[in-house]
Structures are given as structure tokens and as C-alpha cells.
Amino acid sequence: MLFRDSVYEFADRDIRPLVRQMDEEATMPRGLIDRLFELGVMGIEIPEEFDGSGATFFHSVLAVEALSRVDPSVGVLVDVHNTLVINAMMRWGSQSQHRAHLPRLAQHAVAAYALSEAGSGSDAFALSTRAEPRGTDYVLNGRKLWITNAHEADVFIVFATVNPAAGYRGITAFLVERGTAGFTIGKKEDKLGIRASSTCELIFEDCTVARDSVLGEVGKGYKVAIETLNEGRIGIGAQMIGIAQGALDHAVRYTKERKQFGSTIASFQGVQFQLARAATEVEAARLMVYNAARLRDARQPFLQEAAMCKLFASEVAERVTSLAVNLFGGNGFVKEYPVEKLFRDAKIGQIYEGTSNLQLQTIAKQLLS
Ligand SMILES: Cc1cc2nc3c(=O)[nH]c(=O)nc-3n(C[C@H](O)[C@H](O)[C@H](O)COP(=O)(O)OP(=O)(O)OC[C@H]3O[C@@H](n4cnc5c(N)ncnc54)[C@H](O)[C@@H]3O)c2cc1C
């Protein structure tokens, strides 16, 4: 836990002073992203021979939790970069792709993961972005929606179909560089929460990429997506326990200071019990997230545990941030105090990387199989 504590210390010292402005301006300064690279949290699982930290998935989860306790937008930037893109790259990339991309992903290049489209969210494999073979290249046409890190990213994993008639068996993952002709970043969403995390549309108009930009095998993109998202949602669980812990920290501090009826509000048993229940829920969610991450690192089955931890941690984050707003009273409702932001940030946990209904579907399928 030394690692988690040192990432938290960094976040507390270097990120906390920026949080409100980043939320208001819906931006993340490049200087902060550079510090994340220096800290070593942008290449956690990348082997040292490729300039990474050579650590485990569990370390990624700890980093995302520690950062999200201060700012969940920074947490998700690190999460998508590590648990989706680097994860997919390490497992499915060729040796030459590893040599070309892993050192830059560990050192300076931010990454994004583009699966969703306007017509395909929960039903992700109904995507319609096309990749047509042409000579030694593929030509991409279509639009992606909701892509985290799009504003900052240099490298994108883009899922497109080489054969719409083949259904999910046509889906193929491509590595696409920012600045490739025919590839533009579209509208940036104006969001309820995690506002400093960029979420943009991607537009492909006759965007030509070489055949060696295919990640994994042609027609196996669905496997790349399923496997990375199964693991990535543990990272979202970590983001959610970070948010919940952050809100609880604020609530504990505030209730020990604020006085009503002649004593601190923390001295009232009604308040104490609410805090105690919240702390218990955060600990339960944390153990579920850590358990899923450890199972993944131990190469044990973890599908159900991953779905459960994301489902539960996102509900806990919603409840605990809501309680924190209540305990701050009127101050909980204004931007001058930190908890209204965490309340807004928590909501996304029930939506991305599979909505709560989709997690329930996965759990039910395992239960009834
Ligand atoms: C801030 C943000 C960041 C994102 N980042 C990324 C990213 O980096 N990359 C990426 O590819 N995508 C990203 N997404 C997209 C995200 O994964 C999708 O929004 C999510 O999967 C839901 O898809 P949808 O929005 O189309 O909702 P829909 O699929 O239309 O769902 C709407 C509602 O219907 C319910 N529903 C749908 N199907 C079923 C069913 N079979 N049974 C029961 N209920 C069902 C859902 O649970 C939900 O409540 C992001 C989204 C947001 C908001």
C-alpha cells in the first residue's frame, strides 16, 4: 500500500489545488499529464525494457483509486491509458508494435480506446465504422462517440468492421495515430461530472492506415474488446472507491469542525452512524475491487467478480457522495466546497464500461449458467 499512499500524496499535493479550476474549465493541463508520466503511473504494467514500471494490474487499480480520491477525471485518464489501451497492446500487440508503441506510451503519449458509436453503446458489437481493405492498407470511415482522453491522446485503439455481414466476427482493432489524414477529433462533450476528462467524437473520412496497424487478428477485435473491458471495469470500480473515500474524508473532516446546537455535528450519534455505515460500504467495495484485481493478476476467473465490484462500487460512490453533500448542509450544494463535484463525478460509474444493467446481465448469466 506504500505505492497507493505515495500516489495519493502526489495527488493531494499537486492535483488538489487544480481540481476546481479543471472542473470549471473542463480541461486538464498538459503539465499535469507530464507529471503523471514522470510519476510512472502511465506505464504501470509496461515492462522495464520498454521504459515502463514493470508492475502489476493491481498497481494500476491502486493508482486509479488514489488519484480518484482527489480527482476522478485524472483517475479515468490513467485508467483508460493503462487498463484498456496498454492492457490490449501488451496482450494483442506484435513484437514490432510493442517496440514502436510501449516506450512512448510509458513516457509521453496518451492513449484512448474507441469502441462506442451513436448507434452502438451497450450493444457495442453493432458498430458500423467500416474498415475496407485497399491494397496494403485499410480505409476507415465512420464516427465514434464518447471517447475518453480523445483531446489529449496521440494513439487510439479504434474498433471497426471489415465485413458488416459477418456481425461481430468482422470487428477488428486498429491502432490509429492522431494527425492521420482523414481522422479528426469532433465535438467535445459538456458533461455533468468528470468534466476535466475529455470526451469527444472521432470522425473517420477515408482515413487510410497500414495493414500493420491491425492490433491482434483481423476479425478478432471483439475478443480484444471483451477481454480488455472485462478487466477495465475493475479499474472503474477503483475509480469509484476513490471517489467514495474522497467524499468520506471530506465528510469526516467537516463534521468534526461544524458546530450546531453547541457541539460539533460529528458528536451526534445520528451523524456518527451515517459515517460508520458509509465507511463500512467503502471498505466492502474496496475489498471487492482488490479481490477482482488479484484474481486477474493470478490468472484466475474474475468475470463475475469484476462485474460485481463495478456495480457495487458505483452504487456506494453515489450513496457516499450524496451523504457527504447532506452532511455539508447548504455548503454541500455549492461549488466553493468539494463534495458537490464528487457527487456529480460519481454518476458516470453506473454508465461507462458497461451500464449497471449490463453488469447485472453478466452476473446473472454466470449465476444461471
Ligand atoms: C463520460 C463518458 C466517457 C466514455 N468513454 C468511452 C470511451 O473512452 N470509449 C468508448 O468506447 N466508450 C465510452 N463511453 C461510452 C459508454 O461506454 C456508453 O455510453 C455506455 O456503454 C452506454 O451506452 P449508451 O450510452 O449507448 O446507452 P444505451 O446502450 O442506449 O443504454 C441506455 C439504457 O438502456 C439500458 N439497456 C441497454 N440495453 C439493455 C439490456 N439489454 N438490458 C437492460 N437494459 C439495457 C442501459 O442499461 C441504459 O440504462 C463513454 C461514455 C461517457 C458518458
The ligand as a Gaussian input file, in Angstrom:
#p B3LYP/6-31G(d) Opt

LIG

0 1
 C      -18.160000      10.315000     -19.967000
 C      -18.183000       9.114000     -20.852000
 C      -16.980000       8.544000     -21.252000
 C      -16.968000       7.424000     -22.111000
 N      -15.783000       6.924000     -22.552000
 C      -15.784000       5.960000     -23.525000
 C      -14.564000       5.546000     -24.151000
 O      -13.465000       6.019000     -23.812000
 N      -14.629000       4.636000     -25.151000
 C      -15.800000       4.103000     -25.568000
 O      -15.786000       3.281000     -26.490000
 N      -16.987000       4.462000     -24.979000
 C      -17.002000       5.377000     -23.984000
 N      -18.185000       5.778000     -23.404000
 C      -19.451000       5.187000     -23.856000
 C      -20.107000       4.315000     -22.803000
 O      -19.392000       3.118000     -22.657000
 C      -21.576000       4.120000     -23.225000
 O      -22.226000       5.358000     -23.024000
 C      -22.250000       3.025000     -22.423000
 O      -21.741000       1.769000     -22.792000
 C      -23.778000       3.039000     -22.625000
 O      -24.107000       3.104000     -23.964000
 P      -25.224000       4.152000     -24.449000
 O      -24.804000       5.481000     -23.960000
 O      -25.412000       3.976000     -25.914000
 O      -26.537000       3.743000     -23.680000
 P      -27.605000       2.643000     -24.139000
 O      -26.892000       1.374000     -24.510000
 O      -28.548000       3.240000     -25.108000
 O      -28.352000       2.375000     -22.766000
 C      -29.416000       3.201000     -22.292000
 C      -30.100000       2.476000     -21.132000
 O      -30.654000       1.225000     -21.584000
 C      -30.201000       0.167000     -20.771000
 N      -30.044000      -1.057000     -21.570000
 C      -29.493000      -1.182000     -22.806000
 N      -29.519000      -2.471000     -23.204000
 C      -30.060000      -3.170000     -22.182000
 C      -30.366000      -4.537000     -21.974000
 N      -30.065000      -5.480000     -22.881000
 N      -30.979000      -4.906000     -20.820000
 C      -31.274000      -3.974000     -19.880000
 N      -31.004000      -2.664000     -20.011000
 C      -30.417000      -2.261000     -21.145000
 C      -28.857000       0.650000     -20.226000
 O      -28.515000      -0.048000     -19.038000
 C      -29.133000       2.121000     -20.012000
 O      -29.732000       2.309000     -18.756000
 C      -18.211000       6.865000     -22.520000
 C      -19.405000       7.428000     -22.084000
 C      -19.408000       8.548000     -21.283000
 C      -20.719000       9.154000     -20.881000

